[in-house]
Amino acid sequence: MTAQHTSCQLTVGGCTSNILTHARLRILIVGGGIAGSTLAALLSRRGEPPVLVERGGKNGVSGYALGLYPLGGRVLHGLDMYQRYCQISRKMERYVMHESSGNVLREFSLEEFSENYGDIRGIDRGLLLALLRSGVPEENIYYNTTVQHIQNNPYGVVVTFSDGSAQEFDLVVGADGIHSDVRAMVFPQDMYTYKKTGWGGWGVWRPLSGFDGATYRELWAGGWFVGVYPVHDKLAVFLGGSKKELSKYTAAEFAELLRKRIPAGLLRSALQSLEGLDGAYFWDMEDCRSSQWVSKRVVLLGDSATAFLPTAGVGASMAMDSAAVLADELSRTNVEYLALALEKYVLRQQNRVEMAQKNSRFLARMMFQDSLSTALVRNYLVRMYSLKGLLKDIVKIMK
Ligand SMILES: Cc1cc2nc3c(=O)[nH]c(=O)nc-3n(C[C@H](O)[C@H](O)[C@H](O)COP(=O)(O)OP(=O)(O)OC[C@H]3O[C@@H](n4cnc5c(N)ncnc54)[C@H](O)[C@@H]3O)c2cc1C
């Protein structure tokens, strides 16, 4: 437990029991990432704050760059957070693809997209999380806390926390990400499948100076890629490639290699002074799909239900979109009809989310080409696509 809970001298189970004494629905959210924090903020806004447990510490948020589509960003209107969101994020106006020679392969303006649906904005994930969590009463958030055991019954869930204490809830929301423990504890293993691409990479921050802060830029080669993604006041640089290739190098050695491979220009300059690269987290490019989202009184939300490759940059937006739908369904039910509300949440959302995942997988197939020859064919094909064509399923969802 963290400092804010020192007034509660009890265990996690004991404190949450106090918090939930008068709750209409006793809800536990496991995982304070994008999905869990959005749902917690939406429920709190309605005066029904849930309990939120987060494995990480209050200040230990991993901050990588997120591009948010209006699908996600618009949820912040109802939380009265949209203005602040605009202040701490940056509107993207262009997406530019380069080929390995450094030449521009395609340049897409995002203006029409913005006019029709709203802005795509770049934001530091840590700042977005802090904003969302500011909408949840501090005493309802338990950092450095997780769940040890879940006894899922048709009329309630008994959860044992990492401190050994237990508490009963009406509903548990598993929002604990791609490698969800809640899912593993409650759902049969044959209900979900990971899909590995064989690619991965490292991301680091660097100063924005010298870069166009309104442009996402990626260089797609054979076997590797580099992306630069501006947020409010800095630039995220991502170095990716096939894991077979990357396993030969440390992150810094790989950056050095790319500095030699990439012709002089913006992208090469992005690779200068990549401090902290060797300590950078290695992201595995994999996703996951669970065919079942609900089991009795446990429901999955965000990446734990359907996880995303970062290729379309839409996972966080879908997590927020799903949180809004779940919050809406929970507002229209009492404990007696909870099962029906969860069924409606799945009916409204699962197909949409899987369409967005399909789009991300399509882009991964385009992007992750191991050899130079297949990369050349890919580059030829990419020239024929419009932005709407590349984001076909996501555009359908926006409509
Ligand atoms: C490198 C990279 C770049 C990406 N870029 C984009 C992008 O530009 N745009 C975009 O929309 N999406 C992007 N994504 C995808 C996006 O980050 C995810 O889809 C989104 O964060 C999903 O939200 P979530 O809340 O379900 O999971 P997460 O944000 O992963 O949150 C899960 C939370 O649960 C906590 N947790 C885990 N296990 C437990 C446990 N047992 N008990 C308690 N807490 C637990 C974790 O600490 C974490 O806080 C990217 C992903 C990666 C890896």
The ligand as a Tripos MOL2 file, in Angstrom:
@<TRIPOS>MOLECULE
LIG
   53    58     1     0     0
SMALL
NO_CHARGES

@<TRIPOS>ATOM
      1 C1          6.1150    0.1310  -27.9090 C.3       1 LIG1
      2 C2          4.6240    0.2990  -27.9950 C.ar      1 LIG1
      3 C3          4.1020    1.3950  -28.6480 C.ar      1 LIG1
      4 C4          2.7190    1.5640  -28.7210 C.ar      1 LIG1
      5 N1          2.2390    2.6340  -29.3730 N.ar      1 LIG1
      6 C5          0.9150    2.8500  -29.3890 C.ar      1 LIG1
      7 C6          0.3960    4.0320  -29.9830 C.ar      1 LIG1
      8 O1          1.1160    4.8660  -30.5230 O.2       1 LIG1
      9 N2         -0.9460    4.2120  -29.9340 N.ar      1 LIG1
     10 C7         -1.7790    3.3160  -29.3500 C.ar      1 LIG1
     11 O2         -2.9980    3.5410  -29.3270 O.2       1 LIG1
     12 N3         -1.3240    2.1910  -28.8000 N.ar      1 LIG1
     13 C8          0.0000    1.9380  -28.7870 C.ar      1 LIG1
     14 N4          0.4870    0.8200  -28.2020 N.ar      1 LIG1
     15 C9         -0.4600   -0.1450  -27.6200 C.3       1 LIG1
     16 C10        -0.9890    0.3730  -26.2980 C.3       1 LIG1
     17 O3          0.0690    0.7400  -25.4570 O.3       1 LIG1
     18 C11        -1.8590   -0.6710  -25.6100 C.3       1 LIG1
     19 O4         -2.7960   -1.1990  -26.5150 O.3       1 LIG1
     20 C12        -2.6000   -0.0290  -24.4380 C.3       1 LIG1
     21 O5         -1.6630    0.4800  -23.5100 O.3       1 LIG1
     22 C13        -3.5140   -1.0330  -23.7700 C.3       1 LIG1
     23 O6         -3.9770   -0.5260  -22.5410 O.3       1 LIG1
     24 P1         -4.2310   -1.4960  -21.3060 P.3       1 LIG1
     25 O7         -4.6370   -0.6390  -20.1850 O.co2     1 LIG1
     26 O8         -5.0970   -2.6140  -21.7330 O.co2     1 LIG1
     27 O9         -2.8180   -2.1450  -21.0230 O.3       1 LIG1
     28 P2         -1.5480   -1.4240  -20.4020 P.3       1 LIG1
     29 O10        -1.5260    0.0060  -20.7820 O.co2     1 LIG1
     30 O11        -0.4090   -2.3080  -20.7470 O.co2     1 LIG1
     31 O12        -1.8130   -1.4650  -18.8350 O.3       1 LIG1
     32 C14        -1.8210   -2.6210  -18.0730 C.3       1 LIG1
     33 C15        -1.5740   -2.1950  -16.6400 C.3       1 LIG1
     34 O13        -1.7890   -3.3030  -15.7810 O.3       1 LIG1
     35 C16        -0.7430   -3.3700  -14.8180 C.3       1 LIG1
     36 N5         -0.6460   -4.7760  -14.4250 N.ar      1 LIG1
     37 C17        -0.1490   -5.8090  -15.1560 C.ar      1 LIG1
     38 N6         -0.2960   -6.9490  -14.4730 N.ar      1 LIG1
     39 C18        -0.8970   -6.6370  -13.2970 C.ar      1 LIG1
     40 C19        -1.3190   -7.3840  -12.1810 C.ar      1 LIG1
     41 N7         -1.1710   -8.7070  -12.1460 N.pl3     1 LIG1
     42 N8         -1.8970   -6.7430  -11.1420 N.ar      1 LIG1
     43 C20        -2.0650   -5.3920  -11.1700 C.ar      1 LIG1
     44 N9         -1.6970   -4.6320  -12.1980 N.ar      1 LIG1
     45 C21        -1.1120   -5.2500  -13.2690 C.ar      1 LIG1
     46 C22         0.4760   -2.8370  -15.5680 C.3       1 LIG1
     47 O14         1.4530   -2.3850  -14.6530 O.3       1 LIG1
     48 C23        -0.1630   -1.7080  -16.3750 C.3       1 LIG1
     49 O15        -0.2110   -0.5080  -15.6530 O.3       1 LIG1
     50 C24         1.8570    0.6130  -28.1310 C.ar      1 LIG1
     51 C25         2.3850   -0.4780  -27.4550 C.ar      1 LIG1
     52 C26         3.7530   -0.6400  -27.3930 C.ar      1 LIG1
     53 C27         4.2880   -1.8300  -26.6680 C.3       1 LIG1
@<TRIPOS>BOND
     1     1     2 1
     2     2     3 ar
     3     2    52 ar
     4     3     4 ar
     5     4     5 ar
     6     4    50 ar
     7     5     6 ar
     8     6     7 ar
     9     6    13 1
    10     7     8 2
    11     7     9 ar
    12     9    10 ar
    13    10    11 2
    14    10    12 ar
    15    12    13 ar
    16    13    14 ar
    17    14    15 1
    18    14    50 ar
    19    15    16 1
    20    16    17 1
    21    16    18 1
    22    18    19 1
    23    18    20 1
    24    20    21 1
    25    20    22 1
    26    22    23 1
    27    23    24 1
    28    24    25 2
    29    24    26 1
    30    24    27 1
    31    27    28 1
    32    28    29 2
    33    28    30 1
    34    28    31 1
    35    31    32 1
    36    32    33 1
    37    33    34 1
    38    33    48 1
    39    34    35 1
    40    35    36 1
    41    35    46 1
    42    36    37 ar
    43    36    45 ar
    44    37    38 ar
    45    38    39 ar
    46    39    40 ar
    47    39    45 ar
    48    40    41 1
    49    40    42 ar
    50    42    43 ar
    51    43    44 ar
    52    44    45 ar
    53    46    47 1
    54    46    48 1
    55    48    49 1
    56    50    51 ar
    57    51    52 ar
    58    52    53 1
@<TRIPOS>SUBSTRUCTURE
     1 LIG1         1 GROUP 0 **** ****
